[in-house]
Protein backbone atom coordinates (compact mmCIF):
# COMPACT_ATOMS: atom_id res chain seq x y z
CA UNK A 1 0.00 0.00 0.00
CA UNK A 2 1.47 3.42 -0.92
CA UNK A 3 2.52 5.91 1.72
CA UNK A 4 1.39 9.52 1.15
CA UNK A 5 2.73 12.66 2.83
CA UNK A 6 0.28 15.23 4.15
CA UNK A 7 0.85 18.61 5.77
CA UNK A 8 -1.13 20.09 8.65
CA UNK A 9 -1.08 23.89 8.94
CA UNK A 10 -0.57 23.73 12.74
CA UNK A 11 1.33 20.48 13.37
CA UNK A 12 3.49 19.97 10.27
CA UNK A 13 3.85 16.98 7.98
CA UNK A 14 2.86 13.38 8.57
CA UNK A 15 2.53 10.19 6.53
CA UNK A 16 -0.52 8.06 5.87
CA UNK A 17 -0.66 4.61 4.31
CA UNK A 18 -3.84 4.24 2.25
CA UNK A 19 -5.05 2.45 -0.89
CA UNK A 20 -4.62 4.21 -4.22
CA UNK A 21 -8.41 4.32 -4.62
CA UNK A 22 -8.62 6.63 -1.59
CA UNK A 23 -5.87 9.05 -2.65
CA UNK A 24 -8.36 11.87 -3.28
CA UNK A 25 -10.22 11.46 0.02
CA UNK A 26 -9.74 14.11 2.71
CA UNK A 27 -7.03 13.45 5.31
CA UNK A 28 -7.02 14.64 8.89
CA UNK A 29 -4.07 15.30 11.17
CA UNK A 30 -3.65 12.56 13.79
CA UNK A 31 -2.64 15.14 16.43
CA UNK A 32 -5.16 18.01 16.13
CA UNK A 33 -7.71 16.32 13.81
CA UNK A 34 -7.57 19.34 11.48
CA UNK A 35 -7.85 18.87 7.72
CA UNK A 36 -4.50 18.41 6.00
CA UNK A 37 -3.44 18.83 2.39
CA UNK A 38 -1.43 16.34 0.41
CA UNK A 39 2.24 17.08 -0.33
CA UNK A 40 3.39 15.68 -3.66
CA UNK A 41 6.72 13.88 -3.35
CA UNK A 42 8.72 11.84 -5.87
CA UNK A 43 7.99 8.11 -5.81
CA UNK A 44 10.41 5.78 -4.08
CA UNK A 45 12.00 4.02 -7.04
CA UNK A 46 14.81 1.55 -6.71
CA UNK A 47 18.02 2.39 -8.49
CA UNK A 48 19.07 0.12 -11.34
CA UNK A 49 22.40 -1.62 -11.29
CA UNK A 50 25.20 0.17 -13.17
CA UNK A 51 25.48 -2.26 -16.14
CA UNK A 52 21.73 -2.21 -16.78
CA UNK A 53 21.58 1.58 -16.44
CA UNK A 54 24.46 2.00 -18.95
CA UNK A 55 22.78 -0.28 -21.49
CA UNK A 56 19.48 1.57 -21.18
CA UNK A 57 21.22 4.95 -21.55
CA UNK A 58 23.11 3.72 -24.61
CA UNK A 59 19.90 2.35 -26.15
CA UNK A 60 18.05 5.61 -25.51
CA UNK A 61 20.87 7.70 -26.99
CA UNK A 62 21.06 5.52 -30.12
CA UNK A 63 17.45 6.34 -30.99
CA UNK A 64 18.29 10.04 -31.38
CA UNK A 65 22.05 10.06 -31.97
CA UNK A 66 23.06 6.84 -33.72
CA UNK A 67 26.78 6.06 -33.68
CA UNK A 68 28.46 5.98 -37.08
CA UNK A 69 30.66 2.96 -37.77
CA UNK A 70 34.01 4.03 -39.24
CA UNK A 71 35.94 0.76 -39.09
CA UNK A 72 35.34 -2.96 -39.06
CA UNK A 73 35.69 -4.67 -35.69
CA UNK A 74 35.63 -8.22 -34.48
CA UNK A 75 36.73 -11.38 -36.16
CA UNK A 76 35.71 -12.29 -39.70
CA UNK A 77 32.92 -14.73 -40.30
CA UNK A 78 33.81 -18.27 -41.30
CA UNK A 79 33.68 -18.74 -45.07
CA UNK A 80 30.92 -21.04 -46.21
CA UNK A 81 31.63 -23.59 -48.87
CA UNK A 82 29.18 -24.27 -51.63
CA UNK A 83 27.23 -27.47 -51.05
CA UNK A 84 28.40 -30.34 -53.20
CA UNK A 85 25.68 -32.47 -54.78
CA UNK A 86 25.90 -36.14 -53.75
CA UNK A 87 26.48 -37.34 -57.33
CA UNK A 88 29.73 -35.37 -57.75
CA UNK A 89 32.85 -37.40 -57.03
CA UNK A 90 35.91 -35.76 -55.52
TAWO-V250727 format. One record per pair of residues at least 6 apart in sequence whose ideal C-beta (glycine too) atoms are under 7 Angstrom apart, sorted by sequence separation. I is the first residue (numbers start at 1). J is the second residue. D is the distance in Angstrom with one decimal. If there is no record, write none. Layout:
i->I j->J d->D
i->I j->J d->D
This chain:
i->7 j->13 d->4.8
i->8 j->14 d->6.8
i->28 j->34 d->6.8
i->6 j->13 d->6.8
i->28 j->35 d->5.9
i->29 j->36 d->5.1
i->5 j->13 d->5.8
i->6 j->14 d->5.8
i->28 j->36 d->6.4
i->26 j->35 d->6.0
i->27 j->36 d->4.9
i->5 j->15 d->5.5
i->6 j->16 d->6.0
i->4 j->15 d->6.9
i->16 j->27 d->5.8
i->27 j->38 d->6.9
i->3 j->15 d->5.2
i->4 j->16 d->5.4
i->3 j->17 d->5.0
i->4 j->18 d->6.5
i->14 j->29 d->6.7
i->1 j->17 d->5.1
i->14 j->30 d->6.3
i->1 j->18 d->6.8
i->1 j->19 d->6.0
i->2 j->20 d->6.1
i->11 j->29 d->5.3
i->4 j->23 d->6.8
i->11 j->31 d->4.7
i->6 j->27 d->4.7
i->8 j->29 d->3.8
i->11 j->32 d->5.6
i->10 j->32 d->5.5
i->8 j->32 d->6.6
i->10 j->34 d->6.1
i->9 j->34 d->6.8
i->8 j->34 d->5.7
i->13 j->39 d->6.3
i->8 j->36 d->4.5
i->7 j->36 d->5.9
i->6 j->36 d->4.1
i->7 j->37 d->5.8
i->6 j->37 d->6.7
i->6 j->38 d->5.5
i->7 j->39 d->5.0
i->6 j->39 d->6.4
i->4 j->38 d->6.1
i->5 j->39 d->4.5
i->5 j->41 d->5.3
